[in-house]
Amino acid sequence: MEISQRKKRILTAIVESYIATAEPVGSKALADVIGCSSATIRNEMAELTSMGYLDQPHTSAGRIPSPAGYRLYVNELMERQKVTEEEAAAINDQLAGKQKQIDELMSEVGRLTSSMTQYPAYALAMKAPAAIRRFDFIYVDANTFIVVALLTDNTVKNKLVHLPFSVDQEQIQTLSSLFNAHFTNLPDEEITDSLIRSTERAAGDTYGLVAVVAAFAIETLAAAKTAPMRVAGASHLLNQPEYRDPDKAHALMNFISSGDRLLSDLPDLGLEQDGLRVTIGPENLAEELKDSSVVMASYDAGGGMRGYIGVVGPTRMDYSSVAAKLSCIAAGLSRMLAGPDAPEGLNNKLVLKETNDHE
């Protein structure tokens, strides 16, 4: 159903009032803003409610936005904000200087994002795909050997293998030759059952040694793809009236603080236009996020890596302000990590343009 311009103005006013006050909005409060009578506004609000864009918490109360109302607001109605000169300078100052180790940088970016938005924030950099460059097998005794994997990102992983049967050095050397010939420079999904079986035949392996080492290789490569994720500012939830219930706040804070769970339960990380993605309330996969919204932005981390920063907060979030700040931080990270070919985002020209737009 087509929504009229007046309904859009009313919905926009209700969303922005509710963001500011966390209180249901009545028709009288909108009369001066919209420029028409309370009775007309009440009728429009009733229609917006029947269309699914507003909810009425109590019979005598005003209206609040529904998830569908927030979605329409984010997609079509909200005014795109820009960061202030002071905010852009603060972001530049925090990101300036020598490039840090990625874990340290993610921690700092998480704290910066949380401080700028006053919401819990997360930051991560997806690692570039890795493969095993070389295997080394070290014979210890008849029942023990060590397998060492050198990865293409120069990390080293090893596993001590204890056997319930005896092997000799020649068997271990054969395994080393076969794994270096057939298992190097492969992603984990290409270490297949077929490859394992053919290697077992070539090694004359009837004890399952090839399968043990192949399982270690798959586990190592899968772990190498795990992103270092840092979460900051979970306690900011307590400043929001939606989370005054201690049990509700505690459950969500625990969920957010578990970075691995947060990452796995977010929707697909493919981002929408402008490098931003907003998921509102029930659009989120995790039950703990059904009454919250997640806003995330993508950045170029260099070396074939992508990074993501985001915040978690109530559906009554100031989406425009959060989007502006995340975009600014992401642009600065891209320039810092990906070098001169990264898109401009925090240079003086942009700040001046933003300032001129308000003149």
ChimeraX attribute file (.defattr): number of C-alpha atoms within 10 A of each C-alpha:
attribute: neighborCount
match mode: 1-to-1
recipient: residues
	/A:1	4
	/A:2	4
	/A:3	10
	/A:4	10
	/A:5	9
	/A:6	13
	/A:7	16
	/A:8	18
	/A:9	14
	/A:10	21
	/A:11	25
	/A:12	22
	/A:13	17
	/A:14	26
	/A:15	27
	/A:16	20
	/A:17	18
	/A:18	19
	/A:19	18
	/A:20	12
	/A:21	11
	/A:22	16
	/A:23	15
	/A:24	18
	/A:25	21
	/A:26	18
	/A:27	21
	/A:28	14
	/A:29	15
	/A:30	19
	/A:31	17
	/A:32	11
	/A:33	11
	/A:34	16
	/A:35	9
	/A:36	12
	/A:37	13
	/A:38	17
	/A:39	12
	/A:40	12
	/A:41	22
	/A:42	18
	/A:43	12
	/A:44	19
	/A:45	24
	/A:46	17
	/A:47	15
	/A:48	21
	/A:49	18
	/A:50	11
	/A:51	13
	/A:52	14
	/A:53	22
	/A:54	24
	/A:55	19
	/A:56	17
	/A:57	11
	/A:58	9
	/A:59	7
	/A:60	8
	/A:61	12
	/A:62	20
	/A:63	27
	/A:64	26
	/A:65	27
	/A:66	20
	/A:67	24
	/A:68	17
	/A:69	24
	/A:70	27
	/A:71	19
	/A:72	16
	/A:73	21
	/A:74	18
	/A:75	10
	/A:76	11
	/A:77	15
	/A:78	16
	/A:79	12
	/A:80	11
	/A:81	14
	/A:82	21
	/A:83	21
	/A:84	14
	/A:85	16
	/A:86	10
	/A:87	15
	/A:88	21
	/A:89	16
	/A:90	14
	/A:91	22
	/A:92	18
	/A:93	10
	/A:94	13
	/A:95	20
	/A:96	12
	/A:97	9
	/A:98	7
	/A:99	11
	/A:100	12
	/A:101	8
	/A:102	15
	/A:103	16
	/A:104	12
	/A:105	18
	/A:106	24
	/A:107	18
	/A:108	19
	/A:109	26
	/A:110	24
	/A:111	20
	/A:112	21
	/A:113	26
	/A:114	22
	/A:115	15
	/A:116	18
	/A:117	20
	/A:118	21
	/A:119	25
	/A:120	25
	/A:121	30
	/A:122	29
	/A:123	28
	/A:124	27
	/A:125	24
	/A:126	17
	/A:127	18
	/A:128	17
	/A:129	17
	/A:130	21
	/A:131	24
	/A:132	26
	/A:133	16
	/A:134	18
	/A:135	24
	/A:136	18
	/A:137	20
	/A:138	16
	/A:139	18
	/A:140	14
	/A:141	13
	/A:142	14
	/A:143	14
	/A:144	17
	/A:145	20
	/A:146	16
	/A:147	20
	/A:148	20
	/A:149	23
	/A:150	17
	/A:151	20
	/A:152	15
	/A:153	14
	/A:154	12
	/A:155	11
	/A:156	14
	/A:157	15
	/A:158	16
	/A:159	14
	/A:160	12
	/A:161	14
	/A:162	14
	/A:163	14
	/A:164	9
	/A:165	9
	/A:166	10
	/A:167	15
	/A:168	14
	/A:169	15
	/A:170	10
	/A:171	14
	/A:172	19
	/A:173	14
	/A:174	14
	/A:175	25
	/A:176	17
	/A:177	14
	/A:178	17
	/A:179	20
	/A:180	15
	/A:181	12
	/A:182	13
	/A:183	22
	/A:184	20
	/A:185	16
	/A:186	17
	/A:187	16
	/A:188	21
	/A:189	9
	/A:190	12
	/A:191	17
	/A:192	11
	/A:193	11
	/A:194	10
	/A:195	14
	/A:196	21
	/A:197	15
	/A:198	12
	/A:199	19
	/A:200	19
	/A:201	11
	/A:202	12
	/A:203	17
	/A:204	13
	/A:205	15
	/A:206	9
	/A:207	12
	/A:208	12
	/A:209	17
	/A:210	23
	/A:211	16
	/A:212	12
	/A:213	19
	/A:214	20
	/A:215	15
	/A:216	18
	/A:217	28
	/A:218	20
	/A:219	12
	/A:220	20
	/A:221	21
	/A:222	16
	/A:223	11
	/A:224	18
	/A:225	14
	/A:226	15
	/A:227	18
	/A:228	17
	/A:229	23
	/A:230	24
	/A:231	26
	/A:232	24
	/A:233	22
	/A:234	24
	/A:235	15
	/A:236	19
	/A:237	21
	/A:238	16
	/A:239	11
	/A:240	17
	/A:241	12
	/A:242	17
	/A:243	18
	/A:244	13
	/A:245	10
	/A:246	9
	/A:247	10
	/A:248	12
	/A:249	18
	/A:250	17
	/A:251	11
	/A:252	21
	/A:253	20
	/A:254	14
	/A:255	17
	/A:256	24
	/A:257	19
	/A:258	14
	/A:259	18
	/A:260	15
	/A:261	13
	/A:262	18
	/A:263	16
	/A:264	11
	/A:265	14
	/A:266	15
	/A:267	15
	/A:268	10
	/A:269	12
	/A:270	9
	/A:271	14
	/A:272	11
	/A:273	6
	/A:274	10
	/A:275	17
	/A:276	20
	/A:277	20
	/A:278	22
	/A:279	22
	/A:280	26
	/A:281	24
	/A:282	16
	/A:283	19
	/A:284	19
	/A:285	15
	/A:286	16
	/A:287	12
	/A:288	19
	/A:289	25
	/A:290	17
	/A:291	18
	/A:292	22
	/A:293	23
	/A:294	24
	/A:295	20
	/A:296	24
	/A:297	27
	/A:298	27
	/A:299	25
	/A:300	23
	/A:301	25
	/A:302	19
	/A:303	10
	/A:304	11
	/A:305	15
	/A:306	17
	/A:307	21
	/A:308	23
	/A:309	26
	/A:310	26
	/A:311	28
	/A:312	24
	/A:313	27
	/A:314	21
	/A:315	23
	/A:316	25
	/A:317	25
	/A:318	18
	/A:319	22
	/A:320	15
	/A:321	16
	/A:322	23
	/A:323	25
	/A:324	18
	/A:325	22
	/A:326	26
	/A:327	23
	/A:328	21
	/A:329	26
	/A:330	27
	/A:331	22
	/A:332	26
	/A:333	27
	/A:334	23
	/A:335	22
	/A:336	20
	/A:337	18
	/A:338	19
	/A:339	13
	/A:340	10
	/A:341	9
	/A:342	18
	/A:343	14
	/A:344	15
	/A:345	19
	/A:346	22
	/A:347	14
	/A:348	13
	/A:349	11
	/A:350	15
	/A:351	18
	/A:352	11
	/A:353	10
	/A:354	16
	/A:355	14
	/A:356	9
	/A:357	8
	/A:358	6
	/A:359	5
